[in-house]
């Protein structure tokens, strides 16, 4: 049966079906548009996430490199007490242990504030009571580390690299080992120091690694020193496995200056 017009118009049934087809077409177009936008947003978000992850890992490796460089510098540091008192710094530092620094990627960093954050968790000057306060990160009370700035500089200067060097700024602090039997934070009595390396990178990325470093009595050991790394600030283990230091009577204890990682001392 063929359709026919009545007085020059289509029957109402045919007009209604044509309107429904238009609505269905518009809904399909909207659905496809939404799927396309969702795919584009997902791809963009995953690209940003991948970039942030890469930057975080590079910042972690920058802190690890600063730690290695500081351990090498300790070979020429005859008196560790000068380091603990803040009067001796690493030869690769970019200036006095304090003041403002310009970050390679832009922005500024105040070394005094970095030191205060490590010692008492606030950017202002730490009082003795602040540094003796027992917290989850500093559970030793009067034996809490009194961090002193030992080294600072950008990666290009540290590695003697060219302009393509990664845009990271690193800070290394030193303190007496909390297990040291004396009560003087400026005096080393057991041949063990703690080092704290912090790296600052693009996008406000920031990583911290804490290590225990000891003088060894075994001359055959490479560089004469060996140490045990802790964990980064998010609780991930660093790339070096636990090390028992030869020639020392060491015990295992909790060492959680930065993250609660188990350390050997």
C-alpha positions in Angstrom: 0.0 0.0 0.0 1.6 3.2 -1.1 1.4 6.4 0.9 -0.6 9.3 -0.4 -1.1 12.9 0.5 -4.4 14.3 1.7 -5.0 17.8 0.6 -1.3 18.2 -0.2 0.0 17.0 3.2 1.4 13.8 4.6 -0.8 11.9 7.1 0.0 12.7 10.8 1.4 9.1 11.3 4.2 9.8 8.7 5.0 13.2 10.1 5.4 11.8 13.6 7.8 9.0 12.4 10.0 11.6 10.7 10.3 13.6 13.9 11.4 10.5 15.9 14.1 9.8 13.3 15.5 13.2 13.7 15.6 12.9 17.5 17.3 9.5 17.3 19.9 11.0 14.9 20.6 13.9 17.3 20.9 11.5 20.3 23.4 9.4 18.4 25.4 12.4 17.4 25.5 13.6 21.0 26.6 10.2 22.2 29.4 10.0 19.7 30.5 13.5 20.6 30.6 12.6 24.3 32.6 9.5 23.6 35.1 11.5 21.5 35.5 14.1 24.3 35.9 11.4 26.9 38.6 9.7 24.9 40.4 13.0 24.3 40.3 13.9 28.0 41.5 10.4 29.1 44.4 10.5 26.7 45.4 14.0 27.9 45.1 13.0 31.6 47.2 9.9 31.1 49.9 11.9 29.3 50.0 14.3 32.3 50.1 11.4 34.8 52.9 9.8 32.9 54.8 13.0 32.8 54.4 13.6 36.5 55.5 10.1 37.3 58.6 10.5 35.2 59.4 13.8 37.0 58.9 12.2 40.4 61.3 9.3 39.6 63.9 11.7 38.2 63.6 13.8 41.3 64.2 10.7 43.5 67.2 9.8 41.4 68.5 13.3 41.8 68.3 12.9 45.6 70.1 9.6 45.4 72.9 11.1 43.2 73.3 13.9 45.8 73.6 11.4 48.5 76.3 9.5 46.6 78.2 12.7 45.9 78.1 13.6 49.6 79.4 10.2 50.7 82.3 10.7 48.3 83.0 14.1 49.8 83.2 12.6 53.3 86.4 10.8 52.2 88.2 14.1 52.4 86.5 15.3 55.5 88.9 14.5 58.3 86.8 15.8 61.2 83.2 14.8 61.2 82.6 17.0 64.3 83.1 20.1 62.1 80.3 18.8 59.8 78.0 18.2 62.8 78.7 21.7 64.1 77.9 23.3 60.7 81.4 24.8 60.2 82.4 22.4 57.4 80.6 21.9 54.1 81.1 19.8 51.0 83.5 21.2 48.4 80.8 21.0 45.7 78.3 23.3 47.5 77.2 26.5 45.7 77.8 28.9 48.6 77.4 29.4 52.3 75.0 27.1 54.2 72.0 29.4 54.2 70.2 32.0 52.3 68.1 32.0 49.2 68.8 30.0 46.1 67.4 30.2 42.5 66.0 26.9 41.3 67.1 25.8 37.8 63.5 25.5 36.6 62.5 28.9 38.0 61.5 30.0 41.5 63.4 30.4 44.7 64.3 28.2 47.7 65.4 29.3 51.2 67.9 26.9 52.6 67.2 28.0 56.2 63.5 27.0 55.7 64.5 23.7 54.3 66.7 23.1 57.4 64.0 24.1 59.8 61.5 21.8 58.1 63.8 18.9 58.6 64.6 19.8 62.2 61.1 20.6 63.5 58.6 20.5 60.7 58.0 24.2 60.3 59.8 26.9 58.2 60.5 29.2 61.1 63.5 29.0 63.5 63.4 25.8 65.7 63.8 26.1 69.4 65.5 23.4 71.5 62.1 22.3 72.7 60.9 22.0 69.1 63.8 19.8 68.1 63.4 17.6 71.2 59.7 17.1 70.6 58.8 13.4 70.1 57.0 12.9 66.8 56.4 10.0 64.5 59.3 11.0 62.3 61.5 12.1 65.2 60.9 9.6 68.1 64.2 10.0 69.9 63.5 13.1 71.9 66.8 14.6 73.1 68.6 12.4 70.6 66.6 13.6 67.6 69.0 14.6 64.7 70.1 18.3 64.7 70.5 18.6 60.9 73.2 20.9 59.6 73.5 21.9 56.0 76.4 20.1 54.4 75.9 20.6 50.7 73.7 22.3 48.2 73.6 23.0 44.5 72.0 22.3 41.2 72.6 19.1 39.3 74.5 20.8 36.5 77.1 22.2 38.9 77.3 19.0 40.8 77.8 16.8 37.8 79.8 19.4 35.8 77.2 18.9 33.1 76.1 21.2 30.3 72.9 23.1 29.8 71.0 19.9 29.1 71.4 18.8 32.7 68.1 18.0 34.5 66.6 21.0 36.2 67.0 19.8 39.8 68.3 21.5 42.9 69.7 19.2 45.7 70.3 19.8 49.4 72.3 17.4 51.7 72.1 17.7 55.5 74.2 15.8 58.1 73.4 15.0 61.7 74.7 12.8 64.5 73.4 9.2 64.7 70.5 9.0 67.2 72.1 5.8 68.6 75.3 7.7 69.5 76.0 7.1 73.2 76.8 10.7 74.0 74.3 13.5 74.3 76.2 16.1 72.2 74.7 16.5 68.7 77.8 18.3 67.5 80.2 15.5 68.5 80.5 12.1 66.8 81.4 9.3 69.3 80.6 6.2 67.3 81.9 6.9 63.8 78.4 7.0 62.3 76.6 9.9 60.7 73.1 10.3 59.2 72.7 12.1 55.9 69.5 13.5 54.5 69.3 14.3 50.8 66.5 16.4 49.3 65.9 17.1 45.7 63.6 19.8 44.3 62.4 19.6 40.7 59.9 20.8 38.1 56.2 21.1 39.1 57.1 21.4 42.8 58.3 17.8 42.8 60.2 17.0 46.0 61.9 13.8 47.2 63.9 12.9 50.4 66.3 10.1 51.1 67.8 9.4 54.5 70.9 7.3 55.0 73.2 6.1 57.8 76.9 6.3 56.9 79.7 4.7 58.9 83.5 4.8 58.9 84.8 1.3 58.2 87.7 -0.5 59.6 88.1 -2.7 56.5 90.5 -0.9 54.1 89.6 -3.2 51.2 86.1 -1.7 51.0 85.5 0.6 48.1 86.0 4.3 49.0 86.4 3.3 52.7 82.8 4.0 53.5 79.6 2.1 53.2 76.1 3.1 54.1 72.5 2.0 54.3 69.8 3.9 52.6 66.3 4.4 53.9 63.1 5.1 52.0 61.8 8.0 50.1 59.0 10.3 51.5 56.3 8.1 50.1 57.6 4.9 51.6 59.1 3.3 48.6 62.4 1.5 49.1 65.5 2.9 47.4 67.4 0.9 45.0 70.1 -0.3 47.4 69.4 -3.4 49.6 70.3 -3.5 53.3 74.0 -3.6 54.0 75.7 -4.9 57.1 78.8 -2.7 57.6 81.9 -5.0 58.1 84.1 -4.3 61.0 81.4 -2.9 63.2 79.2 -4.4 65.8 75.9 -3.2 64.6 72.3 -3.8 65.5 69.1 -3.4 63.6 66.7 -0.7 64.8 63.9 1.6 63.6 65.2 4.7 61.9 62.4 6.9 60.6 63.7 10.4 60.2 61.9 10.8 56.9 59.6 7.9 56.4 59.9 5.2 59.0 62.3 3.0 56.9 64.2 0.3 58.8 67.9 1.2 58.9 71.0 -0.7 59.9 73.3 0.8 62.5 
